[in-house]
Amino acid sequence: MCMHIPRLLGKSRYVERYLASQVNPKHVQKFLLAKILIKNRKTTFGKEHEFKKIRTTKDFQKNIPISKYEDYLPYIEEIKKGKQNVLTKRKVKFFATTSGTTNEAKYIPITKTRIDQFREEFAIWSVSMLKRFPKLATGKTLYFAANSSNGFTEGGIEHGNISGYVTRNTPKIVKKGLVIPDELMDELDFEKKMFEVSLLALDSKITQIGTASPIQAIIFIDYLQKHKEELLEELTKRGKNKLVEKLKHVDWKPINLWPDLMLISCIKTETHGMYIDELLRKIGKDIPVRDPGIFSSEGRISLGVTDYEDAGVIVANENFFEFQEYKNDDAFGEIKLIDEVEKGKKYKIIMTTQEGLYRYDIEDIVEIIDFKNKLPIVRFAGRNKWLNIAEEHAPQTEIIKCAQEALKNISISGFTVTPFIQSLQEKPRYELIIELTSGELKKEEAKKIILRFDNYLQQRILTYKETRNEFGRMKSPILSIAEENTYTKLNTEMLAKAGQAKPIQVSKDVNFRNKIKIIKTYAVE
């Protein structure tokens, strides 16, 4: 956090549109959609979809179908080769890579527009936090961003993680307030990265910790305390004798190391909520935890600048939003615009971005909990058909394929992949529950299944691989054997409730295993 943040705002057009969107979001959204269509009408996509003929929102909805990432693959492949003016008039400078619904990574195009937006978002959020916590500006933020670069496409466009890229491209004046420098952010060796981050953190006045997942902060604190002696030895080698003497006489609870720590910023999902309590216990003080808002590679949905600790206001001046009423994972209602949504209802988000995604089904589900003037305040309610316990964002379709491959030669009546959180003192993991058709499973064969499952997950799901290795947030899966007739009983229950039965191959419910009888569990670590 930085005292000079307000200077980044000034009287920018972004702030003017942001404030105007609170008063008249319908008008701001209409203006934004027209701007996107006019600016990009001469692109390949704009010509093919006749942007020049679109006059109204209804024209837009009629001419442009709701899309998935796969619909953009031909265009994205052209951009990856170096061709521009394909989806946007503005030049694609970067691809944000993340897991898709197939085993191929998604490449989301990023232009200068997105970086400019991020700077403005960050400034607005920072000012909002400074109003609530004025002393944040007196120290630094320990922010855990992903590595920014994974390489270049054949056309020479860099690709990597969006959080790392936007952090790398923040103004120098902001970077002075961050503990972790760019070069360390891109370090992929987990042990080396944690060691160097620990040294920097011990020598910093930290007032805020920022991370996507509270598990990341827990892992860091555990690492810090476990490697106390090695860290003190290295600080001595680096001539930090006064600091070493001070640290030798301090209990290494974070609140003692950083007595001015006053804010945790992290995404407050249901799973994260359990770990937030554990994080505060480890810190040693009950300090505020704020959700920064819903942000993805495709674009920002909300900004956490409301009085709600776990919700944010829709950023209506950045992306054009449509809201499809959510009933369940397989049923959705009518499409609504920003002035038509209702408090208390859940909606799937359809985004049209300035980065070249048009009527894009981002699959995020939000709940409207209130309004800021006329602008919806939303809480993240989940991602449709994705499993996400440590920010791994794993598509259920890919999880199922990985489980099927791992169980290829095993005779089973059914299987379910579910989150496994036995203790908040341990990292979360997936549990693969199976019901054998007959006989028993030998210990060595069970371990082979676990290793195969974990390897397939890492091969097919980019964000799972990063979460397991680079971030160290998850342990390897476990394998559990359910009692005989488990899936027959589950199917009977589903028939009674819904009139139809289908395999429960992925369950987001952390208590799923408590609803059945587990005979035995195997693990490799």
C-alpha positions in Angstrom: 0.0 0.0 0.0 1.3 3.4 -0.8 0.5 7.0 0.4 0.8 8.2 -3.2 -2.1 6.0 -4.5 -4.6 8.8 -4.6 -2.4 10.6 -7.1 -2.9 7.7 -9.5 -6.6 8.5 -9.6 -6.8 12.3 -10.2 -9.8 13.1 -12.3 -9.5 10.1 -14.6 -12.3 9.2 -17.0 -12.3 5.8 -15.5 -13.3 7.2 -12.1 -15.9 9.4 -13.7 -17.5 6.4 -15.4 -17.2 4.3 -12.3 -19.1 6.9 -10.2 -21.6 7.4 -13.0 -22.3 3.7 -13.2 -23.5 3.7 -9.6 -26.2 6.3 -10.5 -27.2 5.1 -13.9 -25.7 1.6 -14.6 -28.1 1.0 -17.5 -26.9 4.0 -19.4 -23.2 3.3 -18.7 -23.6 -0.3 -19.9 -25.4 0.8 -23.1 -22.7 3.3 -23.8 -20.0 0.8 -23.1 -21.5 -1.9 -25.4 -21.8 0.7 -28.2 -18.2 1.7 -27.7 -17.0 -1.9 -27.9 -18.9 -2.7 -31.0 -17.9 0.5 -32.9 -14.2 0.2 -31.9 -14.0 -3.4 -33.1 -16.3 -3.5 -36.1 -13.4 -3.7 -38.5 -11.8 -6.7 -36.8 -12.1 -10.2 -38.2 -14.7 -11.1 -35.6 -16.6 -7.8 -36.0 -16.9 -8.2 -39.8 -18.0 -11.8 -39.5 -20.7 -10.9 -37.0 -21.7 -7.6 -38.8 -21.1 -5.3 -35.8 -21.9 -2.3 -38.1 -25.5 -3.4 -38.3 -26.0 -3.8 -34.6 -28.0 -0.8 -33.2 -29.5 -2.0 -29.9 -28.8 -4.4 -27.1 -31.5 -6.7 -28.5 -29.8 -6.7 -31.9 -26.6 -7.6 -30.1 -28.2 -10.5 -28.3 -29.9 -11.7 -31.5 -26.8 -11.6 -33.7 -24.2 -12.8 -31.2 -24.7 -16.2 -29.6 -23.6 -16.9 -26.0 -20.0 -18.3 -26.3 -17.5 -20.6 -24.7 -13.7 -20.5 -25.0 -13.8 -23.2 -27.7 -15.8 -20.8 -29.9 -12.8 -18.5 -30.0 -10.1 -21.0 -30.7 -9.7 -20.3 -34.4 -9.3 -16.6 -33.7 -6.9 -17.1 -30.8 -4.7 -19.4 -32.8 -4.4 -16.7 -35.4 -3.4 -14.2 -32.7 -0.9 -16.6 -31.2 0.8 -16.7 -34.6 1.2 -12.9 -34.5 -1.9 -11.7 -36.4 -3.6 -8.6 -34.9 -7.0 -6.9 -35.4 -8.7 -10.3 -35.0 -10.9 -9.9 -31.9 -9.9 -6.4 -30.9 -8.6 -3.3 -32.6 -6.1 -2.9 -29.8 -3.0 -5.0 -30.0 -2.8 -8.1 -27.9 0.2 -7.8 -25.7 -0.2 -10.8 -23.5 -2.1 -14.1 -23.1 -3.4 -15.0 -19.7 -3.2 -18.8 -19.4 -5.5 -20.8 -17.3 -7.2 -24.1 -17.2 -10.0 -24.8 -19.7 -12.7 -27.4 -20.0 -10.4 -29.6 -22.0 -6.8 -30.6 -21.3 -5.5 -27.6 -23.4 -4.8 -24.4 -21.5 -7.0 -21.4 -22.3 -5.2 -18.4 -23.8 -7.1 -15.2 -22.9 -6.0 -12.1 -24.9 -4.9 -9.1 -22.9 -4.4 -5.6 -24.3 -3.2 -2.4 -22.8 -6.8 -1.6 -21.9 -6.8 -4.4 -19.3 -3.6 -3.2 -17.7 -4.9 0.4 -17.5 -8.2 -0.9 -16.0 -6.3 -2.9 -13.4 -4.3 0.2 -12.3 -7.5 2.1 -11.8 -9.2 -0.7 -10.0 -6.3 -1.1 -7.7 -6.2 2.6 -7.0 -9.9 2.8 -6.2 -9.7 -0.3 -3.9 -6.6 1.1 -2.2 -8.2 4.4 -1.5 -11.3 2.6 -0.1 -9.1 0.5 2.2 -7.1 3.6 3.3 -10.3 5.3 4.4 -11.0 2.3 6.6 -7.4 1.6 7.7 -5.4 4.8 7.3 -2.2 3.3 8.8 -2.0 0.7 5.9 0.1 3.3 4.1 2.8 3.2 6.8 4.0 -0.3 5.8 4.2 -2.8 3.0 1.9 -5.5 1.5 3.0 -9.1 1.4 1.2 -10.0 -1.8 1.5 -13.5 -3.3 1.1 -13.3 -7.0 1.6 -16.1 -9.5 4.6 -16.1 -11.9 4.1 -13.6 -14.7 5.6 -15.5 -17.6 5.5 -19.1 -18.9 7.0 -18.3 -22.4 6.0 -16.9 -25.8 3.7 -18.0 -28.6 5.1 -18.7 -32.1 4.1 -15.1 -32.9 6.2 -13.7 -30.1 3.4 -12.9 -27.6 4.2 -13.6 -24.0 1.9 -15.8 -21.9 1.5 -16.6 -18.3 -0.6 -15.8 -15.2 -2.7 -12.7 -15.2 -2.1 -11.9 -11.5 1.7 -11.9 -12.0 1.5 -9.9 -15.3 -0.6 -7.1 -13.9 1.6 -6.9 -10.8 4.7 -6.7 -12.9 3.1 -3.9 -14.9 1.9 -1.8 -11.9 3.6 1.6 -11.5 6.9 1.7 -9.7 5.4 3.9 -7.0 3.0 1.0 -6.2 5.8 -1.7 -6.3 7.7 0.1 -3.6 4.9 -0.9 -1.3 5.2 -4.6 -2.1 7.5 -7.0 -0.3 8.1 -9.4 -3.2 10.0 -8.1 -6.2 9.3 -9.1 -9.8 12.3 -11.4 -10.2 11.3 -13.4 -7.1 7.6 -13.5 -8.2 8.8 -15.5 -11.3 10.8 -18.0 -9.3 9.2 -21.5 -9.9 11.2 -23.4 -7.2 8.8 -23.5 -4.3 11.5 -23.9 -1.6 13.8 -21.2 -3.0 10.9 -18.8 -3.4 9.6 -19.3 0.1 13.1 -18.9 1.6 13.8 -15.6 -0.1 10.3 -14.3 0.5 10.7 -15.2 4.2 14.0 -13.2 4.4 12.4 -10.2 2.8 9.3 -10.4 5.0 11.3 -10.6 8.2 13.1 -7.4 7.3 9.9 -5.5 6.4 7.2 -3.6 8.2 4.1 -5.4 6.9 0.6 -3.9 7.3 -1.3 -6.1 4.9 -1.2 -9.7 3.5 -2.8 -10.2 0.1 -3.4 -13.6 -1.5 -6.0 -15.3 -3.6 -6.3 -18.1 -1.1 -5.8 -18.0 2.7 -4.1 -21.4 2.4 -1.1 -19.7 0.7 -0.6 -17.4 3.8 -0.9 -20.4 6.1 1.7 -22.3 4.2 4.0 -19.3 4.3 3.6 -18.9 8.1 4.3 -22.6 8.7 7.3 -22.4 6.5 8.6 -19.3 8.3 8.4 -21.0 11.7 9.7 -24.4 10.6 12.9 -22.8 9.0 13.5 -20.3 11.8 17.1 -21.3 12.4 18.1 -21.4 8.8 16.6 -18.0 8.2 18.4 -16.5 11.2 21.7 -18.0 9.9 21.2 -16.5 6.4 20.3 -13.1 7.8 23.5 -13.2 9.8 25.5 -14.0 6.7 23.8 -11.0 5.0 24.9 -8.6 7.7 21.5 -8.2 9.4 22.9 -8.5 12.9 20.5 -6.0 14.6 17.5 -7.7 13.0 18.8 -11.2 14.0 19.2 -10.1 17.7 15.7 -8.7 17.7 14.2 -11.8 16.1 15.9 -14.1 18.5 13.9 -12.7 21.4 10.5 -12.7 19.7 7.9 -15.4 19.6 7.5 -16.0 15.8 3.8 -15.5 15.6 3.1 -13.1 12.7 1.5 -10.5 15.0 4.8 -10.4 16.9 6.9 -10.2 13.8 4.6 -7.6 12.2 2.7 -5.8 15.0 1.3 -3.3 12.6 -0.4 -6.0 10.5 -4.0 -4.9 10.2 -5.6 -6.4 7.1 -5.9 -9.6 5.2 -7.1 -9.5 1.6 -8.2 -12.8 0.1 -11.1 -14.3 -1.9 -13.8 -15.4 0.6 -15.3 -18.5 -0.8 -17.1 -21.1 1.3 -14.0 -23.4 1.4 -11.7 -20.4 2.1 -13.9 -19.4 5.0 -12.8 -22.5 7.0 -9.1 -21.6 6.4 -9.5 -17.9 7.2 -10.3 -18.9 10.8 -7.2 -21.0 10.9 -5.1 -18.2 9.4 -6.2 -15.7 12.0 -5.4 -18.3 14.7 -1.9 -18.6 13.3 -1.5 -14.9 13.0 -2.4 -14.5 16.7 -4.9 -11.7 16.4 -8.4 -11.3 15.0 -7.8 -8.8 12.2 -10.2 -7.8 9.4 -10.3 -10.0 6.3 -11.6 -8.3 3.1 -12.6 -9.8 -0.2 -11.0 -7.7 -3.1 -13.8 -8.7 -5.5 -14.3 -11.3 -8.2 -11.4 -11.2 -10.7 -10.5 -13.7 -13.4 -8.3 -14.0 -16.4 -11.2 -13.0 -18.6 -11.9 -9.8 -16.7 -13.2 -8.3 -13.4 -16.7 -8.8 -12.3 -16.8 -6.9 -9.0 -14.6 -4.7 -6.8 -14.6 -5.1 -3.0 -15.3 -1.5 -2.1 -18.5 -1.9 -0.1 -19.2 -2.2 3.6 -19.6 -6.0 3.0 -16.5 -7.9 3.9 -17.3 -10.8 1.4 -18.9 -8.9 -1.5 -18.2 -6.3 -4.1 -19.9 -3.9 -6.4 -20.3 -4.8 -10.1 -17.7 -2.9 -12.2 -20.2 -1.8 -14.9 -17.8 0.7 -16.6 -15.4 -2.1 -17.7 -17.4 -5.0 -19.1 -20.9 -5.4 -20.5 -22.8 -7.8 -18.3 -25.8 -10.1 -18.8 -27.2 -12.2 -16.0 -28.8 -15.6 -16.5 -30.9 -16.7 -13.6 -29.4 -19.7 -11.9 -31.6 -22.6 -10.7 -29.2 -25.4 -10.5 -26.1 -26.7 -12.3 -28.2 -27.8 -15.3 -31.0 -25.3 -15.3 -31.0 -21.6 -16.0 -33.7 -19.0 -16.6 -34.0 -15.8 -18.6 -31.2 -13.4 -19.5 -31.4 -10.1 -17.5 -29.6 -6.8 -17.9 -28.0 -4.9 -15.0 -31.1 -2.9 -14.2 -33.3 -6.0 -14.1 -31.6 -8.2 -11.6 -33.2 -8.9 -8.2 -31.9 -9.0 -4.7 -31.6 -12.5 -3.2 -31.4 -14.2 -6.6 -28.4 -16.0 -8.1 -27.2 -15.5 -11.7 -24.6 -16.9 -14.1 -22.5 -14.1 -15.5 -22.3 -13.5 -19.3 -19.5 -11.0 -20.1 -18.7 -8.9 -23.1 -15.2 -7.5 -22.6 -13.0 -4.8 -24.1 -10.5 -7.6 -24.6 -12.4 -9.4 -27.4 -14.7 -11.8 -25.6 -18.4 -11.3 -26.7 -21.3 -12.8 -24.7 -18.8 -15.0 -23.0 -20.1 -17.6 -20.5 -17.5 -17.2 -17.7 -19.4 -19.8 -15.6 -19.2 -17.8 -12.4 -22.3 -17.7 -10.3 -23.0 -14.7 -8.2 -25.7 -13.8 -5.7 -27.2 -10.3 -5.6 -27.1 -9.3 -1.9 -27.7 -5.5 -2.2 -27.3 -2.4 -4.3 -24.9 0.5 -4.1 -27.2 3.2 -5.4 -28.4 1.3 -8.4 -25.4 -0.9 -8.9 -25.6 -4.6 -7.9 -23.5 -5.7 -5.0 -22.6 -9.4 -5.5 -21.2 -12.3 -3.6 -19.4 -15.1 -5.3 -21.6 -18.2 -5.1 -19.5 -20.7 -7.0 -18.4 -21.7 -10.5 -20.7 -23.9 -12.5 -19.3 -27.4 -12.8 -15.8 -26.6 -11.5 -14.1 -27.8 -8.3 -12.2 -25.1 -6.5 -10.8 -25.6 -2.9 -7.4 -23.9 -3.2 -7.8 -21.6 -6.3 -7.1 -24.6 -8.6 -10.2 -23.9 -10.7 -10.5 -27.5 -12.0 -13.2 -28.2 -14.6 -15.4 -31.2 -13.5 -15.2 -32.6 -17.1 -11.5 -32.9 -16.8 -11.5 -34.3 -13.3 -13.9 -37.0 -14.4 -11.6 -37.9 -17.4 -8.6 -38.1 -15.1 -10.4 -40.4 -12.6 -11.6 -42.6 -15.4 -8.1 -43.0 -16.8 -6.7 -43.7 -13.4 -9.3 -46.4 -12.8 -9.2 -47.9 -16.3 -8.4 -51.4 -15.2 -10.3 -51.5 -12.0 -13.8 -53.0 -11.7 -16.0 -50.5 -9.9 -19.7 -49.7 -9.4 -19.1 -46.0 -9.3 -16.7 -43.2 -8.2 -16.9 -39.7 -6.8 -14.2 -37.0 -6.6 -14.7 -34.7 -3.6 -12.7 -32.1 -1.6 -11.0 -33.7 1.5 -10.4 -31.3 4.4 -9.8 -33.5 7.5 -7.9 -30.9 9.4 -7.4 -27.2 8.9 -3.8 -27.7 10.1 -3.2 -29.7 6.8 -3.3 -28.7 3.2 -6.5 -29.7 1.4 -6.6 -32.4 -1.2 -9.0 -34.4 -3.5 -10.5 -37.7 -2.4 -11.3 -40.3 -5.0 -14.0 -42.5 -3.6 -14.7 -45.8 -5.3 -17.0 -48.8 -4.8 -15.4 -52.1 -5.9 -17.6 -54.6 -7.6 -15.9 -57.4 -5.8 -12.8 -58.4 -3.9 -10.3 -56.1 -2.2 -7.7 -53.6 -3.4 -4.0 -54.2 -2.5 -2.1 -51.3 -0.9 0.4 -51.1 -3.7 -2.3 -51.0 -6.4 -4.2 -48.3 -4.4 -1.0 -46.2 -4.3 -0.6 -46.6 -8.1 -4.1 -45.4 -8.7 -3.5 -42.3 -6.6 -0.2 -41.5 -8.4 -1.9 -42.0 -11.8 -4.8 -39.8 -10.8 -2.5 -37.0 -9.5 -0.3 -37.2 -12.6 -3.3 -37.0 -15.0 -4.7 -34.0 -13.1 -1.4 -32.2 -13.4 -1.1 -33.1 -17.1 -4.6 -32.0 -18.0 -5.4 -29.1 -15.6 -2.8 -26.3 -15.7 -4.1 -24.5 -12.6 -4.1 -27.7 -10.5 -0.5 -28.3 -11.5 0.5 -24.8 -10.4 -1.5 -25.1 -7.2 0.2 -28.4 -6.3 3.8 -27.4 -7.2 4.5 -23.7 -7.6 2.1 -22.6 -4.8 2.3 -25.8 -2.7 -1.3 -25.3 -1.6 -2.6 -28.9 -2.1 -1.4 -32.4 -1.1 -1.7 -35.4 -3.4 -5.2 -37.1 -3.6 -6.3 -39.9 -1.4 -8.2 -43.0 -2.4 -11.1 -44.3 -0.3 -13.2 -47.5 -0.6 -16.9 -47.2 -0.1 -19.0 -50.1 1.3 -21.0 -52.4 -1.1 -24.2 -50.9 -2.6 -23.2 -47.3 -1.9 -24.0 -46.1 -5.4 -27.2 -48.1 -5.6 -28.4 -46.3 -2.5 -27.3 -42.9 -3.8 -29.1 -43.5 -7.1 -32.3 -44.6 -5.2 -32.2 -41.4 -3.2 -31.8 -39.3 -6.3 -34.6 -41.0 -8.0 -36.9 -40.3 -5.0 -35.9 -36.6 -4.9 -35.5 -35.7 -8.6 -37.2 -38.4 -10.5 -34.0 -39.3 -12.3 -30.6 -40.7 -11.3 -27.2 -39.8 -12.7 -23.7 -40.6 -11.5 -22.3 -38.4 -8.7 -18.8 -38.3 -10.2 -17.8 -34.9 -8.7 -19.2 -33.4 -5.6 -18.3 -30.0 -4.2 -19.7 -31.0 -0.8 -16.8 -31.3 1.7 -19.1 -33.4 3.9 -20.0 -35.9 1.1 -17.9 -38.7 2.6 -19.9 -38.4 5.9 -23.1 -39.3 4.0 -21.7 -42.8 3.1 -19.7 -45.5 4.8 -16.0 -45.6 4.0 -14.3 -48.9 4.6 -10.6 -48.0 4.0 -8.5 -45.0 2.9 -5.1 -45.0 1.2 -2.6 -42.1 0.8 0.9 -41.7 -0.7 2.0 -38.8 1.5 
